[in-house]
Amino acid sequence: MPAVSLNPSGPALVAEARRIFTARFGRAPTQLVRAPGRVNLIGEHLDYNYGPVLPLAIEPQILFATAPNGLECVRLWSAVFGEGCEISLTEPLMRGEPGWSNYIRGVLAGWQRSGRTLPGFDAVIVSDLPAGGGLSSSAALEVGMATLLEALTGAPLIPEEKALLCQRAEHDFAGLPCGFMDQFACVFGRADHLLLLDCRSRETTLIPWTADDLVFLVIDTQVKHDLATSAYAERRRTCEAAAHRLGVTSLRDWPEARLSEAESLLDAVAFRRVRHVVTEIARTFAAASAIRTGAWSELGRLMFASHDSLRDDYEVSCAELDEVVRLTQELGEAGGVLGCRMTGGGFGGSAIALVRREQLGWVWERLRSAYMCRFPRGVKFIVTRAADGASVLFSSQ
Ligand code: GLA
């Protein structure tokens, strides 16, 4: 059997967080919070173009065990990276080492900026969410930290404000000009629901997932190409410049019926980027309808079409992701796969496939062996349901 995480290790992870906290800090934690990763079913590179996106929070998660320390500092230990750090609360919060602490520093800074008191605390971080797997471990770190601060201070943020504070942490402290899909998914996700998020109005609609015979299979290629951050920023700039050239606030406002007109106004590369965005917006709304009406084959078809567009027009895929999608396409519906596409920013990371539960074993066996013929590093599988957004698991206050 390949590396498959069928039931992410919820209770074991909680026990581990408590145990490590007590061992490191010599007392029991007073709060435990969790924050999930996410996959995006469809609607890629649309959030910063004000389009619709359709993510779900997933079962793999980051857990924080914490307690106040009565000091003017935050002491962190990451069991994931096997390292810790101390952040002073008497000096201005700035970027620092280690790299992962910046997501946390950014949230602490946002919390301060909002005029709230920042107490000193100790925290241990454990996780069964792969870091760098395109499953938004960074958003989970941010939203988990904001949830921890809410639990410690008893002062909840408005959920939308919380997601936006976390997005800003990523901009200012991690240098990625991301949209807010990941943070919204981590805050607003709901068990057995997809989240239709309109990134223009910020309206969130939960759509029940009723297909019990279908599972979400996340296929982690375990690669991350160096290009990821710079190419992401470059795609965003290209879209904003194209919108400007077309005389609209964002590409959300350019109708599909006017694509040929856009072609005459833009250079070839910019036009392909615009074509991805405009057609992906239509696919995402169509996918939301397909889920509501139970048109699962249609949903799968839209996922494959989304991948083609990301590969050819938006050019954010890579050989590993293309191979996963090609193999699933070969299997097709008869072989148990309805649809598959890269998910998240791209240039590595994960793909998401919609697979018939009864054919799951066969699908991952086939995928694993065929993929390894070209890429010996192999893939990792996660089978997940849609999970709840970040929450407090335990609070002694
Ligand atoms: C990354 C970003 C998101 C979004 C996706 C692409 O995950 O953090 O804001 O833009 O890429 O859809």
Boltz pocket constraint, residues with backbone or C-beta under 6 A from the ligand:
constraints:
  - pocket:
      binder: B
      contacts: [[A, 40], [A, 43], [A, 44], [A, 45], [A, 46], [A, 47], [A, 48], [A, 178], [A, 179], [A, 180], [A, 181], [A, 182], [A, 344], [A, 345], [A, 346]]
      max_distance: 6.0
